[in-house]
Structures are given as C-alpha cells and as structure tokens.
Amino acid sequence: MILINLLPHREERRRQRKRAFFISLGACAAVGAVAVGVWYSVLQELASAQDARNGYLKTEIARLDTQIKDIANLRTEIDALKARQKAVEDLQTDRNTPVHLLNELVRQTPEGVYLTSIKQTGQVVLINGVAQTNERVSEFLRNTLYNSQWLERPELVEIKASTATAASRDQRRLFDFSMRVTLKRVQGAAASASAPASAAHAKAG
C-alpha cells in the first residue's frame, strides 16, 4: 500500500490563498484610496466652481442693487420735475384766472340778473347778486352748469325776496341771491381761450 503525504501541499495552497487574499485586500484598499482621492478632488472642484458662481452672483446682485437705487433716484427726480411742471402750469393758469372768471360771468349772466359781489377762495367763487325773478337765477345756474368752460358745480346758497327802489321811485320786488361755483383748471380751455386773443393781437399788429 502506497501512502501519499498531502500536508505540505495543503499548507502551501493555504499560504498561497492567504497571500492572494492579502494581495487582493491591499489592491482593494489601494483602489478605494484612489477612488476616495478622486472623489475628494471632484468635490473640491465642484465646491470651487460653486464658490466662483456664488461670488459672481454676489457681484451681480450688488451691481443690480446699485442700478435699482439709481432707478429709484431717477424716479424721485422725475416725480419732482413733474410736480414742478404742474406747479408752473397751475401758476400760469391761475395768473389768467380772474380775467377768465370775469369774462365767463359776463357771458353766462342772463338779463335781469345783477352781480353785487364776487369773492374767490382757492378754486371756489362766491357770487352775490340781485335778480328780477327766481327764473333768472335758475337760468344763471343752468348757464354755469352746461354752457361754461371755466365754471362748474354751481350751487345755490340762498335766495330771498327784497324790495329796491327804482329810479322812477316805483317799488319793485327783487330777489337777493348768493351762489357758489368752482373754477375749472383745464389746460385745453386755457389754450383755446388764449388762441383767439393771440390771433386778435396778431391782426391788430
């Protein structure tokens, strides 16, 4: 009977397996280290790129904030200029307002109505007068309401009967009245009213 001793061969194979295991373990560790290093480098690149984008965004936001402030300042200046322009236009209109008021009252006052006092407070005008009949006062109110380009919102304050002595010493029954009207501030009306005056002045020249 032949006996074969396999112990050294098995030991040798066991040692080879251990060596192969440790070699593969070392290779895996090396590969893992390389992968970790590569991933760390990628993360660093991504972080650097994100920091660069954040810096660019901060710069652009700061620039936009400056532009927004400039726009706000421009709007403030534009509003101030518009307010000044309106003030100048209002002054130009108000300068001619008494003339337009008197002309308009002459045109809109019907026969049989006599004005005794005119008082202007801002854009409101208080008119006192004497009328022959109530119908004359109503006609005056209608004229200022529908036919006037400078007067609006007429309001009758008071009307009462009074007795006045005529030149012929006859006693006539008259009516004292007071009313309010509001002056229009219309640029178009001012232009249309001033155009005939300028044309007449040119013809006279």
Secondary structure as the mmCIF struct_conf table of DSSP 4:
data_model
#
loop_
_struct_conf.conf_type_id
_struct_conf.id
_struct_conf.beg_label_comp_id
_struct_conf.beg_label_asym_id
_struct_conf.beg_label_seq_id
_struct_conf.end_label_comp_id
_struct_conf.end_label_asym_id
_struct_conf.end_label_seq_id
HELX_RH_AL_P HELX_RH_AL_P1 LEU A 7 GLN A 108
HELX_LH_PP_P HELX_LH_PP_P1 THR A 109 PRO A 110
TURN_TY1_P TURN_TY1_P1 GLU A 111 GLY A 112
STRN STRN1 VAL A 113 THR A 121
TURN_TY1_P TURN_TY1_P2 GLY A 122 GLN A 123
STRN STRN2 VAL A 124 ALA A 131
BEND BEND1 GLN A 132 THR A 133
HELX_RH_AL_P HELX_RH_AL_P2 ASN A 134 ARG A 142
HELX_RH_PI_P HELX_RH_PI_P1 ASN A 143 ASN A 147
BEND BEND2 GLN A 149 TRP A 150
STRN STRN3 LEU A 151 THR A 165
TURN_TY1_P TURN_TY1_P3 ALA A 167 SER A 168
BEND BEND3 ARG A 169 ARG A 169
STRN STRN4 GLN A 171 LEU A 183
HELX_RH_AL_P HELX_RH_AL_P3 GLN A 187 ALA A 204
#
